């Protein structure tokens, strides 16, 4: 029947039936294929030990992405290759996660990459397990150019907070690498902080030949806006044999993330060792500027700067308020070039048998590399303000003050010259001598290889003083080897009892020996202890071309005053009061107040006025009577008022002439303090000429007060101009009345000649 029904269908019904039958067949095939594929997938999963998606999973998706924006600016974006959302935990598991942080200004391109992170949609926090890599970049940099790369684990990224972890951290940047514990990255201020146990290694620049710089600190903060690494103390920096410790250390980074400036604060201190021994430097603040090739350009220290060197050869100590060292950074290594210290600058050096002390307000030094030991050498040093230098030796102390001091140094950092300007004073003290002081406009001191001074030269208005001695000159030179003080240019030396002036004076400060040359003028007081800045009117004064002698002042603290002795040569001339003595050589003993003249001796003296006896002619001449005396030799005793001429004497005056082998003259001091001739005694072939009369004898005496000559000894004879002769045991003739007193031993008679 059915078959009959089908056969009786119309063509349209048959077609519709055929289509329905085909659809059913296709559905059956699809169902069979689905069952087959499901079983194949399950079998293959079983083969690979894969579990089916748990029932707790609400949704799985690929290409997960979320962003956070403030206004039109995107702050960060989180992307993941796959996200799995859990039903009951309200979180998503993100795989192959990349967090890109653009910063509040949009100028960053930082990234945080992790294999797996947990995301909480409600709080927006992301927690990443396992290894996490953080790359910090500037948005303008190429993607591969990382400023700072950090690697850690177990980070937490709060939507409105920081990226943080307490796990170990490693970091790399173009200038070095390091490690620490704990990390905080704040996208808002773009700073990165490593919480503790920080260790950094700053790589040396190529061809520097130096090891890396090792840095440790309690924490590190990378301040993005300042491009600076701030290391909290205690911070420690090590390179070679030098170590820096500080309470805070900040490294300023350049565009290539290499240190360009280092600043240490909170009592930084550098300690190390070089060829001199242990070296240290401390201050309130230190800084260093670095060149693009990594070498140091400038070092600075401020606030109570203190430096010290302690070695086998001694100890050096330095202090100031500010110190700056400019380096020559043109080579592979920096070399010190200029040194500047300011503010209460003090330098002390102590050796085995010497000390040095320098004090000033400002000091500049020119430095040079020492090729032998690669340490800085000193080429020169100068004070930019008044300075004081003290050199202490077992035998003496030398203090030099100057408006400006400039020292020159040798190859071994030994001082070779010291110059002073703008007013200089020198003070020398020793156990065996009185203190010596001098002052001048300029100074030049030269030193030997042993560091001891050899000569000190002063120029311009020189003033000198030692014990009782005082001196002035245009220039002065002090020679250590000979203990000579040489004064030149209208030089003058005086003490309480003598005054010496010459073009040049050389004084031995140990023996007291003196040599003067050129327009020599000396004066010697008769009264010891008398002092006057000018030559004494009652003193014996002597001039000559040259003088050699010994000082009469105290030469040491233990010696008594030495005898003042001097020899004047070349046009020697001595005068005291109205008396004058000239000779080729005059020798003078100050303690004895005695002088000896030798060689063509000539003298001029004024005689005392005659006494009025009542028998003289009226005085018609009021001018003083001047005696002129010639002899090969003369001796003079100032205290005794006595002079002795010898070896053939010729004495002349308006009163007459006396010739003999020797003549003794005796002087008295008048009311006006002038010495006058009282009497003269000639012995040996005495010949007297007076008013046409000639007298001879072995002894002749002239008494100025009485105006008479007395001849005695031998056979005294007196002959007048008419040829009349008078003889006797003793003949006395008077100038005033031309009378003659004859003593014939038995009787005496007086003869008056017209």
C-alpha positions in Angstrom: 0.0 0.0 0.0 2.7 2.4 0.9 4.5 1.8 -2.2 1.3 2.3 -4.1 0.9 5.6 -2.3 4.3 6.8 -3.2 3.9 5.9 -6.7 0.8 8.0 -6.7 2.5 11.1 -5.4 2.9 14.2 -7.4 6.4 15.3 -8.5 6.4 18.3 -6.0 5.8 16.1 -3.0 8.5 13.7 -4.1 11.0 16.5 -4.3 10.2 17.9 -0.9 10.6 14.4 0.6 13.9 14.0 -1.0 15.3 17.2 0.5 14.1 16.2 4.0 15.6 12.8 3.7 19.0 14.3 2.6 19.0 16.7 5.7 18.4 13.9 8.0 21.2 12.0 6.5 23.6 14.9 6.8 22.6 15.4 10.5 23.2 11.8 11.2 26.7 12.1 9.6 27.6 15.2 11.6 26.5 13.5 14.8 28.5 10.5 14.0 31.5 12.6 13.1 31.2 14.7 16.3 31.1 11.6 18.4 34.2 10.4 16.6 36.1 13.6 17.0 35.2 13.9 20.7 36.5 10.5 21.3 39.7 11.2 19.4 40.3 14.4 21.4 39.7 12.6 24.6 41.9 9.7 23.7 44.7 12.1 22.6 44.3 14.1 25.8 44.6 10.9 27.8 47.7 10.0 25.9 49.2 13.4 26.9 48.0 13.3 30.5 46.0 16.5 29.9 43.1 17.1 32.1 39.9 18.6 30.8 39.0 22.2 31.8 37.9 22.1 35.4 34.3 22.8 36.3 35.4 25.9 38.3 36.6 27.6 35.1 34.0 30.1 34.0 35.6 31.2 30.7 38.9 31.0 28.8 39.9 33.5 26.2 42.9 34.5 24.1 44.5 38.0 23.6 43.5 39.4 27.0 44.0 43.2 27.3 43.0 45.9 29.9 44.1 49.5 30.2 43.9 52.3 32.7 43.7 55.9 31.6 43.5 59.3 33.3 41.5 61.5 31.0 42.7 61.0 27.4 46.1 59.6 28.5 46.7 55.9 29.0 48.8 55.2 32.1 49.3 51.4 31.6 48.2 48.5 29.5 48.1 44.8 30.5 48.2 42.2 27.8 48.2 38.4 28.0 48.2 35.7 25.3 45.5 33.8 27.3 43.2 34.5 30.2 41.3 32.0 32.3 38.5 33.2 34.5 37.5 31.3 37.6 33.9 31.1 38.7 34.2 31.2 42.5 37.5 33.0 43.1 36.7 36.2 41.1 40.1 36.2 39.5 41.7 35.4 36.2 44.9 33.5 35.4 46.9 35.4 32.8 49.6 33.7 30.7 52.5 35.3 28.9 51.8 38.7 30.5 53.2 42.0 29.4 52.4 45.1 31.4 53.4 48.3 29.6 53.6 51.5 31.7 53.5 54.9 29.9 53.7 57.1 33.0 51.6 60.1 33.9 53.2 62.2 31.2 53.3 59.5 28.6 57.1 59.7 28.1 57.8 56.2 29.4 57.8 52.8 27.8 58.4 50.6 30.8 57.5 47.0 30.6 56.8 44.2 33.1 57.0 40.7 31.7 56.0 37.4 33.4 54.9 33.9 32.3 51.9 33.7 34.6 50.0 36.3 36.7 46.8 36.3 38.7 44.4 39.2 38.0 41.6 40.4 40.3 39.1 42.4 38.3 37.4 44.0 41.3 40.6 45.4 42.9 42.6 45.6 39.6 45.7 44.0 41.4 48.0 41.7 39.5 50.2 39.2 41.2 52.9 37.5 39.2 54.6 34.3 40.3 57.9 33.0 39.1 60.5 35.1 37.2 59.5 38.7 36.4 61.5 41.0 34.2 61.1 44.7 34.4 62.6 47.0 31.7 62.6 50.7 32.1 62.9 52.8 28.9 62.3 56.3 27.7 59.5 56.5 25.2 61.9 58.1 22.7 64.4 55.2 22.9 64.3 52.3 20.6 62.5 49.3 22.1 65.7 47.4 22.5 67.5 50.2 24.3 66.8 49.5 28.0 67.7 52.1 30.6 67.5 49.7 33.5 66.6 46.0 33.6 65.3 44.3 36.7 64.7 40.7 37.3 62.8 39.4 40.4 59.8 37.2 41.3 56.5 37.2 43.1 55.5 40.8 42.3 52.3 42.5 43.2 50.9 45.3 41.0 48.1 47.3 42.5 46.0 49.3 40.0 46.4 52.5 41.9 49.6 51.7 43.7 53.1 50.3 43.2 54.8 47.3 41.7 56.4 45.6 44.7 58.1 42.4 45.9 60.1 41.1 48.8 62.1 38.7 46.7 65.7 38.9 45.5 66.3 41.4 42.7 69.0 41.6 40.0 69.5 44.7 37.9 71.5 45.6 34.8 72.1 48.9 33.2 74.7 50.1 30.6 77.0 51.3 33.3 77.0 48.1 35.4 74.9 45.5 37.2 73.9 44.6 40.7 71.5 42.8 43.1 69.4 43.4 46.2 66.4 42.2 48.1 62.9 43.6 47.8 61.6 46.0 45.1 59.1 48.8 44.9 58.4 50.4 41.5 56.1 53.5 41.7 54.6 54.3 38.2 53.2 57.6 39.6 56.6 59.1 40.3 58.5 56.6 38.2 61.0 55.8 41.0 62.4 52.3 41.6 63.5 51.2 45.0 65.5 48.2 46.1 64.8 47.8 49.7 68.0 46.2 51.2 71.2 44.3 50.6 72.2 46.3 47.6 75.3 45.5 45.7 76.4 47.2 42.5 79.3 46.8 40.2 80.1 49.8 38.0 82.0 48.6 34.9 85.3 50.4 34.1 85.5 52.2 30.8 87.5 50.6 28.0 91.3 50.9 28.1 91.2 52.4 31.6 93.2 49.6 33.0 91.3 49.7 36.3 89.1 47.2 38.1 85.3 47.8 38.4 83.8 49.9 41.2 82.1 47.9 43.8 79.2 49.6 45.8 77.2 48.2 48.7 74.4 50.0 50.5 71.4 49.3 52.7 68.9 50.4 49.9 68.8 51.9 46.5 66.4 54.3 44.9 66.4 55.0 41.1 64.8 58.5 40.7 63.6 58.5 37.2 62.9 62.3 36.9 66.4 63.1 38.0 68.2 60.2 36.4 69.9 59.4 39.6 70.7 56.4 41.8 70.4 57.2 45.5 72.0 54.7 47.8 71.2 55.0 51.5 73.9 54.3 54.1 75.8 52.8 55.2 77.1 53.0 51.6 80.5 51.6 50.7 82.4 52.1 47.4 85.6 50.2 46.6 88.1 50.4 43.8 91.7 49.3 43.8 92.9 49.9 47.4 90.6 52.9 48.1 87.2 52.8 49.9 84.5 55.4 50.3 81.9 55.1 53.1 79.0 57.5 53.5 75.6 57.8 55.0 74.2 58.7 51.6 75.5 58.3 48.1 73.9 59.6 44.9 75.0 58.7 41.4 73.8 61.1 38.6 73.4 59.2 35.3 73.8 60.5 31.8 71.6 59.6 28.8 73.4 56.3 28.4 72.7 55.4 32.1 76.4 55.7 33.0 77.4 57.7 36.1 78.2 61.3 35.3 78.3 62.7 38.9 78.7 61.2 42.3 77.6 62.9 45.6 78.4 61.5 49.0 76.8 63.1 52.1 76.3 62.3 55.8 80.0 62.2 56.8 81.6 60.6 53.8 85.1 59.3 54.3 87.7 57.9 51.8 90.4 55.5 53.1 93.1 53.8 51.1 96.8 53.2 50.7 99.4 54.5 48.3 103.2 54.7 48.3 103.1 57.2 51.2 101.2 54.9 53.4 97.6 54.9 54.7 95.5 57.8 53.3 92.2 59.1 54.5 89.9 62.0 53.6 86.7 63.0 55.5 84.2 65.8 55.0 80.5 66.7 55.4 80.0 66.3 51.7 82.0 65.0 48.7 81.2 65.0 45.0 82.9 64.0 41.7 82.1 64.9 38.1 82.8 62.3 35.5 83.6 62.7 31.8 81.8 60.9 29.0 84.6 58.4 28.9 84.2 57.6 32.6 87.2 59.4 34.0 86.9 61.9 36.9 86.9 65.6 35.8 86.5 67.3 39.2 86.5 66.3 42.9 85.0 68.5 45.6 84.7 68.2 49.4 82.9 70.6 51.7 82.2 71.2 55.4 85.0 70.4 57.8 87.3 68.7 55.2 90.0 66.6 56.9 92.7 64.6 55.2 95.5 62.5 56.7 98.5 60.4 55.4 100.3 58.1 57.8 103.4 56.2 56.6 106.8 55.0 57.6 108.3 58.4 56.7 105.9 60.4 58.9 102.3 61.8 59.0 100.5 64.6 57.1 97.3 66.2 58.2 95.2 68.6 56.2 92.0 70.5 57.0 89.8 73.1 55.3 86.1 74.0 54.8 86.2 73.5 51.0 88.4 71.5 48.7 88.3 71.2 44.9 90.5 69.1 42.6 90.3 69.6 38.9 91.4 66.6 36.9 92.9 66.1 33.5 90.5 63.6 32.0 91.9 63.5 28.4 93.7 60.1 28.9 92.6 56.7 29.9 92.9 57.6 33.6 92.3 60.9 35.3 95.3 62.8 36.5 95.0 65.6 39.1 95.8 69.1 37.7 94.6 71.8 40.0 93.9 71.8 43.8 92.0 74.5 45.6 91.3 74.7 49.4 89.4 77.5 51.1 88.3 78.4 54.6 90.7 78.0 57.6 93.2 75.9 55.6 95.8 74.1 57.7 98.5 71.6 56.6 100.7 69.8 59.0 103.6 67.4 58.1 105.5 65.4 60.7 108.7 63.5 59.9 111.2 61.7 62.0 113.1 64.9 62.8 111.1 67.7 61.4 107.6 69.3 61.2 105.9 71.7 58.9 102.8 73.8 59.5 100.9 76.0 57.0 97.9 78.1 57.8 95.9 80.4 55.3 92.4 81.1 54.2 92.9 80.0 50.6 95.4 77.7 49.0 95.9 76.7 45.4 98.2 74.0 44.1 99.2 72.9 40.6 99.5 69.2 40.4 101.3 66.9 38.0 101.3 63.1 37.6 104.1 61.1 39.2 105.2 58.7 36.5 107.1 56.5 38.9 104.2 55.5 41.2 101.1 56.9 39.5 100.4 59.2 42.4 99.8 62.9 42.2 102.8 65.1 42.5 102.9 68.8 43.5 104.4 71.2 41.0 103.6 74.4 42.9 101.4 75.7 45.7 100.4 79.3 46.6 98.3 81.0 49.1 95.6 83.3 47.7 95.4 85.0 51.1 97.9 85.9 53.8 99.6 82.7 55.0 101.9 81.5 57.7 104.5 78.7 57.3 106.3 77.1 60.3 109.3 74.8 59.9 110.3 72.9 63.0 113.6 71.2 63.4 115.5 70.0 66.5 118.0 72.8 66.1 115.7 75.7 65.2 112.1 76.8 64.3 111.5 79.1 61.3 108.2 80.9 61.0 107.4 82.8 57.7 104.3 85.1 57.4 103.5 86.7 54.1 100.7 88.4 52.3 101.2 85.7 49.7 103.3 82.6 49.7 104.3 80.5 46.7 106.2 77.1 46.9 107.8 75.2 44.1 108.3 71.5 44.4 110.7 68.9 42.9 110.1 65.5 41.3 109.8 63.7 44.7 107.3 66.3 46.1 110.1 68.0 48.0 110.0 71.7 48.3 112.7 73.5 46.4 111.7 77.2 46.6 109.4 79.4 48.7 108.5 82.9 47.5 106.7 85.5 49.6 105.2 88.8 48.5 103.0 91.7 49.7 104.9 92.0 53.0 106.8 89.1 54.6 108.2 88.5 58.0 110.6 85.7 59.2 111.1 84.6 62.8 113.8 82.1 63.8 114.3 80.6 67.2 116.8 78.1 68.5 118.0 76.8 71.9 121.4 78.4 71.5 120.6 81.8 70.1 118.3 84.7 70.8 115.2 84.9 68.6 115.8 86.5 65.2 113.1 88.4 63.3 113.1 90.1 60.0 110.6 91.7 57.6 110.6 92.8 54.0 108.4 93.3 51.0 109.4 90.0 49.3 111.1 86.8 50.1 112.8 83.9 48.3 113.8 80.8 50.3 115.7 77.9 48.6 115.7 74.3 50.0 118.0 71.4 49.6 117.1 67.7 48.8 116.8 67.0 52.5 114.1 69.5 52.9 116.2 71.9 54.9 116.3 75.6 53.8 119.7 76.7 52.3 119.2 80.4 51.7 116.6 83.0 52.6 116.6 86.2 50.5 114.5 89.3 51.4 114.1 92.4 49.4 112.6 95.8 49.9 112.7 97.8 53.2 114.4 95.0 55.1 114.3 95.2 58.9 116.3 92.8 61.1 116.5 92.1 64.8 118.3 89.5 67.0 118.8 90.0 70.7 120.3 93.5 71.1 121.1 93.8 67.4 118.9 95.7 64.9 119.4 96.2 61.3 118.0 97.7 58.1 118.9 97.2 54.4 117.4 97.1 50.9 118.1 93.4 50.6 119.1 90.6 52.9 120.3 87.1 52.4 120.6 84.4 55.1 122.9 81.4 54.3 122.3 78.3 56.4 125.6 76.5 55.7 127.7 79.5 56.8 125.3 81.1 59.3 125.8 84.3 57.3 123.4 87.2 57.3 124.2 89.5 54.3 122.6 93.0 54.2 123.0 95.1 51.1 121.9 98.5 49.9 122.5 101.1 52.6 122.8 98.4 55.2 122.8 99.2 58.9 123.4 97.1 62.0 123.4 98.5 65.5 123.2 97.4 69.1 123.2 99.2 72.4 126.8 100.4 72.1 127.6 100.4 68.3 126.3 101.5 65.0 127.5 100.2 61.6 126.5 101.4 58.2 127.8 100.2 54.8 126.8 99.3 51.3 127.1 95.6 52.3 127.3 94.0 55.7 128.0 90.3 56.3 127.3 89.0 59.9 128.0 85.5 61.1 125.2 84.8 63.6 127.1 82.2 65.5 130.6 83.7 65.9 129.6 87.3 65.6 132.1 88.0 62.9 131.3 91.0 60.8 132.5 92.1 57.4 131.4 95.4 55.9 132.3 97.0 52.6 131.5 100.1 50.6 131.2 103.5 52.4 131.6 101.9 55.8 130.7 104.1 58.8 130.8 102.8 62.4 130.3 104.5 65.7 131.1 103.1 69.2 129.7 104.4 72.4 132.1 105.1 75.3 129.3 104.2 77.8 128.2 100.6 77.6 124.4 100.2 77.6 123.8 103.6 75.9 121.5 103.2 73.0 120.6 105.7 70.2 119.1 105.2 66.8 121.6 107.7 65.4 125.5 107.8 65.6 126.4 109.0 69.1 127.9 112.5 69.3 130.3 111.5 72.0 131.1 108.2 70.3 134.2 107.2 68.4 133.2 107.1 64.8 135.2 105.4 62.0 134.7 105.3 58.3 136.6 103.2 55.7 136.2 101.2 52.5 136.0 97.9 54.4 135.7 96.6 57.9 136.3 93.2 59.5 135.5 92.5 63.1 133.5 90.8 65.7 130.2 91.9 67.3 130.1 93.3 70.7 126.5 92.0 71.3 125.4 88.7 72.9 125.7 85.9 70.4 123.9 83.2 72.4 121.7 82.7 75.4 124.6 81.2 77.4 127.6 83.3 76.3 128.5 86.6 77.8 129.0 89.6 75.6 132.0 89.1 73.3 134.7 91.7 72.8 133.8 94.2 70.0 136.8 94.2 67.7 137.0 95.7 64.2 139.7 96.4 61.6 138.9 99.2 59.1 140.9 99.3 55.9 141.1 101.6 52.9 140.8 105.4 53.6 140.1 104.7 57.2 139.1 107.8 59.2 138.2 108.1 62.9 136.8 111.0 64.7 135.6 111.7 68.2 134.5 115.1 69.2 136.7 117.6 67.3 139.6 115.1 66.8 140.1 113.4 63.5 142.4 110.4 62.7 143.1 109.1 59.2 145.2 106.0 58.1 145.3 103.2 55.7 144.1 100.9 58.6 142.4 101.6 61.9 142.0 98.7 64.3 139.5 99.3 67.1 138.7 97.4 70.4 135.4 98.5 71.8 135.6 97.0 75.3 139.0 98.7 75.8 137.9 101.8 73.9 141.3 101.6 72.1 142.2 102.2 68.5 145.4 101.6 66.5 146.0 103.4 63.2 148.7 102.2 60.8 150.0 103.4 57.5 150.3 107.1 56.6 148.5 108.1 59.8 147.2 111.7 60.0 145.4 113.4 62.7 143.8 116.8 63.5 143.1 118.0 67.1 142.1 121.3 68.8 144.1 122.3 71.8 142.6 123.6 75.0 142.6 127.4 75.5 145.6 129.0 77.3 145.2 130.0 81.0 145.6 133.7 81.7 148.7 134.1 84.0 148.7 137.9 83.9 152.0 138.1 82.1 150.8 137.3 78.5 150.3 139.6 75.7 146.6 140.5 75.1 144.9 137.7 73.1 144.5 138.8 69.5 143.3 135.5 67.9 140.1 133.9 69.0 140.2 131.0 66.6 141.0 127.6 68.1 144.5 126.2 67.6 144.5 123.2 65.4 147.2 120.6 65.5 148.0 118.3 62.5 150.0 115.2 63.1 151.7 112.7 60.7 153.2 109.4 61.7 153.4 105.7 60.5 151.4 104.6 63.5 149.2 105.9 66.2 147.4 104.3 69.3 144.4 105.9 71.0 142.8 105.2 74.3 139.5 106.9 74.5 138.7 106.2 78.1 142.1 107.6 79.2 142.0 110.5 76.7 145.5 109.4 75.5 147.0 109.0 72.0 150.5 107.8 71.2 152.2 108.4 67.9 155.3 106.4 66.9 157.9 105.6 64.4 158.7 109.2 63.5 156.1 111.9 64.3 155.6 115.3 62.8 153.0 117.6 64.6 152.3 121.1 63.4 150.0 123.9 64.5 150.0 127.7 64.3 151.8 127.7 67.7 154.7 125.6 66.4 156.1 122.3 65.2 157.1 119.2 67.1 159.1 116.4 65.6 160.2 113.3 67.4 160.3 109.5 67.4 157.1 109.3 69.5 154.5 111.7 70.7 152.0 111.1 73.5 148.9 113.4 73.5 146.6 113.8 76.4 143.0 115.1 76.0 140.3 116.5 78.2 136.6 116.9 77.6 135.4 120.5 77.5 132.0 121.7 78.7 130.5 121.2 75.3 131.6 117.6 75.4 134.4 118.2 72.8 137.8 116.6 73.3 140.6 119.1 73.4 144.4 118.6 73.5 145.7 119.3 77.1 149.4 118.4 76.5 151.7 116.5 74.3 155.0 114.7 75.2 157.6 113.9 72.5 160.5 111.5 73.1 163.5 110.6 71.0 165.3 113.3 69.0 162.7 115.9 69.8 162.8 119.0 67.7 160.5 122.0 68.3 160.1 125.0 66.1 158.2 128.0 67.4 158.2 131.6 66.3 161.7 131.4 64.8 163.1 129.4 67.7 164.4 125.8 67.4 164.7 123.6 70.4 166.1 120.1 70.5 166.2 117.5 73.3 165.5 113.9 74.1 162.1 114.9 75.5 159.8 117.7 74.8 156.5 118.5 76.4 153.9 121.0 75.3 151.3 122.1 77.9 148.4 123.8 76.1 146.7 125.4 79.1 150.0 127.1 80.0 151.1 127.7 76.5 154.6 126.5 77.1 157.2 124.0 75.8 159.5 122.1 78.1 162.7 120.5 76.7 164.5 118.0 78.8 166.8 115.0 78.5 170.0 114.8 76.6 171.4 118.3 76.0 168.4 120.6 75.6 169.3 123.5 73.3 167.2 126.4 72.2 168.3 128.6 69.3 166.5 131.7 68.1 166.3 133.3 64.7 169.4 135.6 65.5 171.6 132.6 66.3 171.5 133.0 70.0 171.7 129.7 71.9 170.4 128.7 75.2 171.3 125.5 76.9 170.4 123.9 80.2 169.3 120.8 82.0 165.7 121.8 81.2 164.5 124.6 79.0 161.0 126.0 79.3 159.8 128.7 77.0 156.4 130.4 77.0 154.5 131.3 73.8 152.6 134.2 75.2 155.6 136.4 76.3 158.5 134.8 74.6 160.3 134.2 77.9 162.6 131.3 78.5 163.1 129.5 81.8 166.5 127.8 82.1 167.1 125.1 84.7 170.8 124.3 85.0 170.3 121.8 87.8 171.9 124.1 90.3 170.2 127.3 89.4 167.4 128.5 87.4 167.0 131.8 85.5 164.5 133.4 83.3 165.5 135.0 80.0 163.2 137.2 78.1 163.9 137.6 74.4 162.6 140.7 72.6 
